[in-house]
Amino acid sequence: MKLIFATHNQNKFTEIKSQLPANIEILSLQDVAFSQEIPEPYLTLEENAATKANTIFNFFKEACFSDDTGLFVPALNGAPGVHSARYSGPEATPNSNMVKLLKALENTKDRKAYFQTTIALKTVSEIKYFTGKVHGSIALSKKGIGGFGYDPIFIPENYSESFAELPLEIKQKIGHRGKAISALIAYLKDLSF
């Protein structure tokens, strides 16, 4: 089974590819020579994921999936949320996003947060959604060098290490993206296209 994963993010691609069984081959947007950025203008993870999946499906006429992920902090009214990737502005980097978030929480005791990933799978006949969520809290400062995005400041529930300090296998098992991918894989096992 071959699927296009509608992402330019190689870290995300590598993380997801490592979870897939051998009979599912995924191609990144680099693999299919699609270099355009796909806008994510919507207010929900589902709409953004669906837009990317539909765009790639319409272009290549191949089954594909896309994901959108947000880090939600209730004390900040859910920010950065659906705007996590561009939280610190149009030229945002993972570091500038973390700096802004840590500053926003400087005088806040409630540091609860959760990551949520929504995957949209687009085939000829349908679009299906798979969601994964992990609860935790925002650290006082960056810890660890692994992972990507907000991983150095997110501490999952029942752990004292950040996602950037935990081994990839643990992150995949307990994390938002890992849970969403597991649901996608379970669904794909019964599907042929």
Buried (B, 14 or more C-beta within 10 A) or exposed (E): BEBBBBBBBEEBBEBBBEBBEEEBEBBBBEEBEBEEEBEBEBEEBBBBBBBBBBBBBEBBEBBBBBBBBBBBBEBBEBBBBBBBBEBBEEEBEBEEBBBBBBEBBEEEEEBEBBBBBBBBBBBEEEBBBBBBBBBBBBBEEBBBEBBBBBBBBBBBEEBEBBBBBBEBEBBBEBBBBBBBBBBBBEEBEEEEE
